[in-house]
Amino acid sequence: MIGYGLFSGIKMLVSILVVVALSLIAERAGPRFAGIVAGYPLGAAISLFFIGVEVSPEFAARSAIFTTAGLAATVTFVGGYLLGLRWADGRSLPVALTFSILSAMAAYGLAVGLILAMPINWISAPLIALLSIAVAIRVFRAIPDSVIQNRIRLSFSATLLRAVFAAGVILAITTAARLVGPDWAGLFSAFPITMLPLLVIIQATYQPAHVRTIIRNVPRGLGSLLVYTLTVAGTYPHLGIAWGTILGYLGATAYLVLLESVNHRMSA
């Protein structure tokens, strides 16, 4: 059987590639689309998949319910990052990054504490997620969309820095998740593993306005993760990890296609 170390390496490698890909999407397709794609099942899907492989499909299915509720914490996280950007306005980049990250982490921790105080089940989890997404869409809609005009060619060292940063975040989250039960594992899986390095990279490379544009569009994209986690929770114990993952991604992709179709019609 494949060892845990190899599994951890695969998780880190896949997530690192995702972070780099998201950053390139932000540069080429624009922060708006990057924000939507940031809500696609990436870090959470990787975590739930390997939890299912390493522990059991039933454990992962239970975790997925808490990941669903944890989407409210993800929304709170980007809201905290947004506040950090405001507080850090006019300060040096290191200070601005510190403000943004700490405020986002504090917001996430507060949201997790509130979620743990609630009864989480098949009914409450999606309701919590949907309510938080709806509120965020309404609050964030005042943020203007911005486009990256002057793209920066990132050096190998900058790309390596992306990878190291992402690897550190992923290693910390997945290691902690493995040491706890399915409830906490699900909430850890909801942590924006790939979104955090994306926001930091864009903030460090471009302008705060580009980060705000990504954040503005994250709640819409999180609908795809909601579809994914509910599909996984319902299919992992009965159809297995492989088919559950495939069906989850089919549902999440269909959601994004529908979302973009609606956006295109509304803007036409």
C-alpha positions, 0 to 999 in steps of 0.5 A: 500500500502507498505510504502516507509520505507519498500521499502527502507529497502528491497532495502538495504537488497537486496543490502547488500546481493548482496555485501556480495555475490560478495565478496564471489565470489571474494574469491572463483571464483576469482577476474576475475569472480567477475569483470564480475559479478559486471557488472551484473544488481544488484544495478541499477536493484534494483533502477529501479525496486523500482523507477517503483513501487514507482513512475511509470513504465514510470518514470523508463523507462525514467530513464533507458535510462539515466542509459544506458548512465550512464554506461560511468560514471561507466566505468570512476568510475572504471578508477578513482579507478584504478588511486587512487590505483596507487597514493596510492601505498606504503601508509597506508591502510586508506590513500590508501582507501581514495585516491581510493574512492575520485579519483573514485568519482571525475571521476564519477562526471566529467563523469556525468557532461559531459553526462548531456551536451549531448542529451540523447535518445534511439540512443545516450545513448547506443552509449555512453555506448558502446564506453566507454566500448570498450575503457575501454576493450582496456585500461584495457587489459594490467592489469594481472589477479590475483588469491586470494591464501590465503583466509581470513576467515571473522569474523561476525564483518567484515561481519557486516561492509560490510553490514553497508558500503553498507547500507550507500551507498545505502541509500544515493543514493536511497534517493537522486534519489527519490528527483529528476526527471527521468534523474537524477534518471537514472544517480544515478541508474548507480552509482556502488552501489554494486561495490564500497563496493566490491572494498573497501572490496577486497582492505582492505582484500587482495591486490591492484592486486586483485582490479585491476583484478576486474576492468579489467573485469568490462567493459565486464560484463557491457554489461549485464547491457546495455542489461538490461537497454535497455530492461527495457526502452522498456518493463516497460511502455507496459508489466509492471515492473514484466515482464520487469524485468524478460525479462531484467534479461533473456537478461542480463543472456544470454549475460553473458553466451555467454561472458563466452562461448566466453572466454572459447573458446578463452582460450582453 
